[in-house]
Amino acid sequence: MKSLVTLTILMTSLMLSPFTSAASFKVRAQIDAHSQLVVRRDSLYWHHLLFARPGLHDCGCPTLINGYPWTPIWLNDIAEIGPTDAPIDLEPLDVSAVFPTGGVAITEVSGRGRVAIVQQPSAANDFTLIVDFDDIKEGGAALYDMMLSGVFNTALPRPTFRHAPKAGV
């Protein structure tokens, strides 16, 4: 009986923690034009700046965070934005991230545009890392893979709803 309880606790903790990463943070995302991935100590989210949202250009592809499929929950129904529209943010994914004191580095990148760290985490910005994905020069969307070195992170899954459930349902 004791081993059954131990196995149940172990399985429950594994189900609650879909990814844990030791000192690396791998991201795979479909980018159309311009988006920024914002990583804080307690959350991460896309700050979308231009054209189709990450993962939504003709496929509905999730963003993969260390292999964990994350389908962002957008706070409004705008599919695309143009150069004069306000940026689109979304509900963040809950994570626990620890950043190195010497800064974060991108160690692998594949994709056709520029991927760069535009803000290193520090006490002055409440330990917020911003990675800029610039795919503006090419038409359509492209798949990007990148790895950030030195970031230890864990995420907890949450229910994924495209829209809020209706009252009484």
HUJO-V718112 format. One record per residue. BURIAL is b if it has 16 or more other C-alpha atoms within 10 Angstrom, else e. Layout:
BEGIN
burial
BURIAL
BURIAL
END
This chain:
BEGIN
burial
e
e
e
e
e
e
e
e
e
e
e
e
e
e
e
e
e
b
b
b
b
e
b
b
b
b
b
b
b
b
b
b
b
b
b
b
b
b
b
b
b
b
b
b
b
b
b
b
b
b
b
b
b
b
b
b
b
e
e
e
b
b
b
b
b
b
e
b
e
b
b
b
b
b
e
e
e
e
e
b
b
e
e
e
e
e
e
b
b
e
e
b
b
b
b
b
b
b
b
e
e
e
e
b
b
b
e
e
b
e
b
e
b
e
b
b
b
e
b
b
b
e
e
e
e
e
b
b
b
b
b
b
b
b
b
b
e
e
e
e
b
b
b
b
e
b
b
b
b
b
b
b
b
b
b
e
b
e
e
e
e
e
e
e
e
e
e
e
e
END
